[in-house]
Structures are given as structure tokens and as C-alpha cells.
């Protein structure tokens, strides 16, 4: 029987025939794991929008599908005419990342619909939440 436990530096699996500990990297090869991104918190004009675009593309796993020049600040994030074509699961992942990296919490469907229409709306929310 194989048991899992959490350690400070990741997930380890015990019970291998040789008594050998496997790290998370051994269990999930690098090409199947989502790489953790780091985002720079800034309220500066254009820099915040660029960081939010990076967050949206990474969290929605669209970095290979969408060219940065096609993704403008005013482009819709959902529905027809959207270069990123997000769905509700993408919105949830983006909301979690916004809270984690930008300390902004979107609560409820109405707030998400109001502030996640485009990158410019999202940037305005971040700036408003931080008093800029």
C-alpha cells in the first residue's frame, strides 16, 4: 500500500519497494505539472494591465493559444469576440489568483460580471481596492 504525506518541501510517497521516497516531481513529470508563475504587484499604468494579462493567460492555461498582441486591455474576456474565450472555471481560477497575488477578492457572480468584463475593468478594481 502506498501512503502519501505532506512535507515542508512537497508531497512524498512512501511504500516503494526500495523504501525510496518519491518527490512530487517524480510522481508528476514537469511537462504535466502547471508551472507556478510569479506576478509583480504594481499599480502603475500599463504595468498592472500587463501583469493582469499574464495572470489571466497563465491561470486559464491559454499562454500557447493567445498572442499577446491580440489581447488588448479592452478586449472582452468572455463570449463572442473574446481572444481568450474564458469560461466559468477559468473565472474561478483567476479570482483565486487575484486574491493570492493582488489581495483583491471578487465575491459573487455580480461582482465577477461587473469587474471581469475586460482587463481595463479588472485593473480599475485592483487600483480602487488599493486606494490608487
N, C-alpha and C positions, 0 to 999 in steps of 0.2 A: 504494500500500500504506500502511495506517495502522499506526503504531507507538505503543505505549504505554510510558511510563516513569514511575517514581515520583519525585516531588519532595518536598521538605520539607512542602509545604502541600497535597498531594493528588496525584491522578492526572491526568496531562496526556496529550493525544493529539496527535501530530504527523502531518503529511502532509495536512493540509487544503489545498485548492486555493489559498487565500489565504495560506498559511503561518501561519495563526492558530492559537494554542494553545487547546484547549478544556479547561476545568477539569472536575472530577468533577460539579459542579453543572450544567454544560452537557450532559454525557453522560447523567446520571440526574436528571430533574426532581425537585424537592423532594417532590412527592406520592408518588413511587415509592420514595424513599430512606427507610430507617428512621432516625428521629431518635435521636441519641445522648443518652442520659439521664445525669444525674449523680445519684449517691446519696450521702447523708450517712452516714459511718461513725459509729455510736454504739452503745453497749452499754446505754443507758438503757431501762428498762422501757417498753413500748408504742412508743417511738420506733423501736427496732430492728425490731419486728414491722411497723410501718408502712412502713419502708424496704424490708424484705424483700417485702412485698406489692407495693409499687411495682415492685421489680425483677422479680418473678415475672410480673406483668401486662405489663410492658414487653417483657421478653425473650421471652415466649410470644406476644406480639402479641395480647393479649386485652384491652387497655385499653378498646376500644369495646364489647366483648361482656359484660363483667362489671362490675356496680356494686360500688363499694367496700363498701357496707353488707351486701351478700350474701356477701362474702368475709371470714369470721371467722378468728381465729387457729387455731381447732380444726377448721376445715373441711378435709376430705381434698383433697389436690392431684391425685390420680389416681383413676380409676374412677367407679363409680356414686355419686351423691350429691355429687360434686365440683362446686363452682360454676365452677371454671376448666378442668376436664377436660383436664389436661396429658397429653401423650404422651411417648415416649422422646426425640424430637428436642427438645421443649421442655425436658426434664430436662437434656439435654446443654448447651443454651444457658444455662440457669440455672446449671449447675455452672461453666461458663466465666466467667460474670459474677460469681459468688460469689468465685471465685479472684481475679478482676481487682479488684473493688471492696471485698471484705471480707477478703481474704487467707485464705480458707478453702478447702481442697481436699478434695473428695469423691472418693475413689478406689475404684473398683469398684462393681459392682451392689449388693452387700450394704450398703455404706455409704450409697449413694443411697436404697435402700429403707428403711433404718433411720431416716435423718435427714430425708428429704423426704416424710414422710407428711402433715405439716401445717406451717403457718408456725411454730407454737409449738416443734415439734421442731427446725426449722431454726434458730430463734433460740437455742435451748439449745445447739446445736452451735457457733454463732458465739461465744457467750459462753464456752463451755468451751475453745475453741481460743485465746481471748484471755485466759484466766485470770480471768474475771469471775464 
